[in-house]
């Protein structure tokens, strides 16, 4: 059984931009707006997780292969 590949951060951001564009349309119904909002929040959560994972990976890369945190 093969797992579906997760969308890239770029793909998530592109989809989020499309969701925002649709939400800005005054002709979109309230129900559709709620569905779009939920999808947008899901994308924000997934993108945040991807960025946090990348930050953790960067924190592990250091001089002489030392593990060191990133300065926040």
N, C-alpha and C positions, 0 to 999 in steps of 0.2 A: 504494500500500500504506500503510495507516494504522498508526501506532504506538500501542500501548496506553498510556494515560495512567498514570503512576506513582501509586501510592497516596499520599495525603497523610500527613504526620507523625501527625496525629490518627488516621487509619485504621490506620496501622502500630501505634500505641500501643494502640488498641482491640483489634486482633488479638493483640498480645503479651499483653494482660491476659487474653484468652480462652485463650490457650495456657497461661499460668501457672495459670489456674483448672483446666484439664484435667489439668495435671501434678500438681496437688495432690490429685487424686482417687485414692485407694488402689486402686481397681478397674481403673485403666488398666494394660494389660500393659506389660512391659518394652520390647517392640518398638515399641508405640505411643508410649511415653514417649521413646524415642530419636528417633523421627520428630518428635515435638512439640518436643523439645529443639533439634534441628537447625533447625526452622522458627523457633523463638524466637531462636536465635543469629543467623539470617539477618535477622530483623526488627530485632534490636539493631544489627547492622552497617549496615543501610539507614537506620535512624533516626539513628545517629551521623553518617553521611555527610550526611544532610539538615541536621542541626544544624551541622556544620562548614561546609557551604556557606552557610547563613544567617549564620553568624558572619563569614565572609569578605565577604559582601555588606554587612553592617553596618559592617565595618571600612572599607569603601570610602566610606561616607557620612560626610561631615564638614562642618564649617562652610565656607562659600564653595566648596563642591564639591571640597575638598581630599581627597586619599586619605590616610587615616591609619589605623594599626592600632588595635585595641581594646586597652585595658589589661586584662591577664589577672589 
